[in-house]
Amino acid sequence: ALPIYLSGNLPSALYQLPNLQYHNLSGNNWDDLDNSANETIKATHREALLALYESSNGDYWIHNDNWLVEVGTECSWYGVECINAEIRGLVLSENNLTGTLPVEIGNLSHLRWLHLSDNELTGSIPSTLASISDIEQIRLESNQLDGSIPANLAGLGKLEKLHLQNNQLIGSVPEA
């Protein structure tokens, strides 16, 4: 069966739902995915995205649509999910990310879900992830990550899902 892609414009009311915590609409052909209402994300957040692109060889990703274009378009970049100009999700699973996770990823202060599974990421898990206090999901399974799980991840009180299987991690899971 052929894949089905959604297209067109997203209704702006979708981003006004008070209880919306997660949505994944990536991998479709949206005419306007800049759901930030033309607001610009923080410079440190853009820098974190650029650091991820650079450290994980973004030029060779399967999907890098709209990445590296002008300031103010970040919420239209493939796999970047925003609500009201705040980056809430990075969904880049199965996208040929190679290289390492940058420490700057911890600067994405509004991030709720980080899905980077089924890639070829190497190196250690940055302890700076623990500075994203509202993160609910970290999915880094099926990469080539090594080292130990940062102990400070145990302090993430809103973390609901931590998927780290099928890596080369050592040691134990930190206790909360």
C-alpha positions in Angstrom: 0.0 0.0 0.0 1.2 3.5 -0.8 1.7 5.9 2.1 -1.0 8.5 2.7 0.3 12.1 3.3 -1.8 14.8 4.9 -1.6 18.2 3.3 -3.1 21.7 3.4 -3.2 24.2 6.3 -3.6 23.2 9.9 -6.4 24.9 11.7 -5.1 27.5 14.1 -7.6 26.3 16.7 -5.5 23.1 17.0 -2.9 25.1 18.8 -5.3 26.7 21.2 -6.5 23.5 22.8 -5.7 24.0 26.5 -5.1 20.3 27.2 -3.0 19.5 24.1 0.2 18.0 25.4 1.4 16.0 22.4 0.9 15.9 18.6 3.0 14.4 15.9 2.1 15.7 12.5 5.6 15.5 10.9 6.2 13.6 7.7 3.3 15.2 5.9 3.0 17.9 3.2 1.7 20.9 5.2 1.4 24.2 3.3 1.9 26.1 6.6 3.5 24.4 9.5 4.6 27.6 11.1 2.2 27.2 13.9 4.0 29.9 15.9 1.7 32.7 14.5 4.8 34.3 13.0 6.4 34.6 16.4 10.1 34.0 16.7 11.5 31.3 19.0 14.3 32.2 21.4 17.8 32.6 20.0 19.1 29.9 22.3 16.5 27.5 21.1 17.5 28.2 17.4 21.1 27.7 18.4 20.3 24.3 20.0 18.6 23.2 16.8 21.5 24.3 14.7 23.9 22.5 17.0 21.9 19.3 16.7 21.9 19.7 12.9 25.6 20.2 12.8 26.6 17.5 15.3 24.3 14.8 13.8 25.2 15.5 10.1 22.0 17.2 9.1 23.0 17.5 5.5 22.7 13.7 5.3 19.4 13.2 7.1 16.6 11.5 5.1 14.3 14.5 5.9 15.8 17.9 6.6 13.1 19.9 4.9 13.2 23.6 5.6 16.2 23.4 8.0 18.7 26.2 8.0 16.4 28.7 6.4 15.9 32.2 7.8 15.2 33.1 11.4 11.6 32.8 12.3 10.9 29.6 10.3 12.1 27.0 12.9 8.6 25.8 13.6 8.3 24.7 9.9 11.5 22.6 10.0 10.9 18.9 9.6 10.5 17.2 12.9 10.3 20.4 15.0 6.9 20.7 16.6 5.8 24.0 18.2 2.9 25.5 20.1 2.8 29.3 20.3 6.4 29.7 19.2 7.7 27.2 21.8 9.5 24.1 20.7 7.5 21.3 22.3 8.8 18.3 20.3 11.7 17.1 18.2 10.6 14.0 16.2 13.5 12.9 14.1 13.3 9.1 14.5 14.5 6.9 11.6 16.1 9.9 9.9 19.7 8.9 9.5 21.1 11.1 12.3 24.7 10.2 12.8 27.2 11.8 15.2 26.6 13.0 18.7 23.9 14.8 20.7 25.1 18.3 21.5 25.0 19.7 25.0 23.0 22.6 23.7 20.0 20.3 23.4 19.4 21.1 27.1 18.6 24.7 26.2 15.3 23.6 24.6 13.5 24.6 27.8 9.9 24.0 26.6 10.6 20.6 25.1 8.1 17.9 26.1 9.1 15.1 23.8 12.5 14.1 22.3 12.2 11.3 19.7 15.5 10.5 18.1 15.2 6.7 18.1 16.4 4.3 15.3 19.3 6.5 14.1 23.1 6.1 14.4 23.8 8.5 17.2 27.0 7.9 19.1 28.7 9.3 22.2 27.1 9.9 25.5 23.7 11.2 26.6 24.2 14.9 27.5 23.6 15.5 31.2 22.1 18.9 30.1 18.9 17.0 29.2 18.1 17.2 32.9 17.7 21.0 32.6 14.5 20.4 30.6 12.4 20.2 33.6 9.0 19.6 31.8 10.2 16.9 29.4 7.8 14.0 29.4 9.3 11.6 26.8 12.9 10.8 25.9 13.2 8.2 23.1 16.8 7.5 22.2 16.5 3.8 21.7 18.2 1.9 18.9 21.2 4.2 18.4 24.9 3.6 19.3 25.0 5.7 22.4 27.5 4.7 25.0 28.7 5.6 28.5 26.4 5.7 31.5 22.9 7.2 31.9 23.3 10.7 33.5 22.4 10.5 37.1 20.6 13.8 37.0 17.9 12.5 34.7 16.4 10.9 37.8 15.3 14.3 38.9 13.0 14.8 35.9 9.7 14.8 37.8 7.5 14.9 34.7 9.3 12.2 32.7 6.8 9.5 31.7 8.8 7.6 29.1 12.5 6.9 28.9 13.4 4.6 26.1 17.2 3.8 25.9 17.2 0.2 24.9 19.4 -1.1 22.1 22.4 1.2 22.7 25.8 0.5 24.3 25.1 2.1 27.6 26.7 0.8 30.8 25.9 1.0 34.5 22.5 1.1 36.1 19.4 3.3 35.7 19.6 6.2 38.2 17.1 6.1 41.0 14.8 9.0 41.6 
